[in-house]
Amino acid sequence: MTEENSTFIPSLTIIGGGPGGYEAAMVAAKLGARVTLVERQGLGGAAVLTDVVPSKTLIAAADSMRRVGASVDLGVDLGGGDVHADMGQVGRRILNLAHEQSSDIRAGLERVGVRVIDGVGRVVGPHEVSVRALDDADAGAEPEIITSDAILVAVGASPRELPTAVPDGERIFNWKQVYNLKELPEHLIVVGSGVTGAEFASAYNRLGAKVTLVSSRDRVLPGEDADAAELLEKVFEGNGLRVVSRSRAESVERTETGVRVHLSGEGAEDTPSIEGSHALVAVGGVPNTAGLGLDDVGVKLTGSGHVLVDGVSRTSVPSIYAAGDCTGKLALASVAAMQGRIAVAHLLGDALKPLRPHLLASNIFTSPEIATVGVTQAQVDSGQYQADVLRLDFHTNPRAKMSGAEEGFVKIFARQGSGTVIGGVVVSPRASELIYALALAVTHKLHVDDLADTFTVYPSMSGSIAEAARRLHVRI
């Protein structure tokens, strides 16, 4: 190796400062690369500023209402006071936490030497990004051209809008605008029963609003574990949340006092329209790839505008990578971050494993939460996997009884013949924390006996994971 080669410093330009971008920047800088990150909205991107952090902060407030409501059954005297949500304070806390998290990310990046540019980036070549700074007072100034060994596109996605239900930020909202609400809506109609719709419906219901959830399918969360979705619907019904199934929202219009949602489909025969005070339209997202210049440099996109990538986050142009929601893989911050880290590892020749979606642990922050990892019930039912399945309800768990959190269960999938853990579901408060044990088991191919033979705290919710594993033990 020549002296020149031994001092070679690789360079990376990243467009987008969300989880896919800032995680990649952090890792690359720590590995010695020269990194420039361009972000037009704020560090953390939509995940921190308008999506994950704000929505989960709202959900945290809703969960505190749940715990207050359950405290009466636990013997806590609230003194007869009126317990209600101060939406003004909730909103201020959401904004403060989002700003604080964004500032922390910026400080962390600058600490490891990442050059952060508040601006708009556009790909103009396999190794070139054109950048216009947001604070550029001269609109006619020439953009800066940044040349680097590789480019990572991590521009995220925006809410999909229906032409017949255009958000106005006052009565009709998308999931970025809903935080404009200063008071609890009298009657919120949520259009869309996927993860985003279910989470917001659950949160506002727990906060005390009347909520109606419109689902085009037979049930909420049609792509999730059927047992979990069925239990969640029962909880919704018990809390007064109405689900209008098999109905599609054709339009949302403003009325003198609120909104009217017009429906079509089988369910619309009984309910052709719904009137409420506000509507939240949560029908998916569209990638922020328009105008980015990707087509011009040969990066292949899908018909929906998503960037096509392989298992190491590489696009059809070898020097250009992509990560996050703009790739259309799985719209989760954890997936975006993993894609970004994988891209950096591939670029810098570090040890890596390609993206393995079958090992993904994910969580739906409804009340109760629904967490999953690995093989699903649908895959077992279809014959794609042969598995022994054990479901253990939490109503037998002493810690669940003590805390009033008995609505839920743990389910473990073990490969038939070997007992290897290949999947799991947890439905409970804080399921996002409990799923980690099953994620470790799936990722490292542990046997049910490995879970069963591991000490758990008594009493604990995690004790049910070990108990379910014990029930899957096969005598040798």
Order of alpha helices (4+ residues) and beta strands (2+ residues): alpha-beta-alpha-beta-alpha-alpha-alpha-beta-beta-beta-beta-beta-beta-beta-alpha-beta-alpha-beta-beta-beta-beta-beta-beta-beta-alpha-beta-beta-alpha-beta-alpha-beta-beta-alpha-alpha-alpha
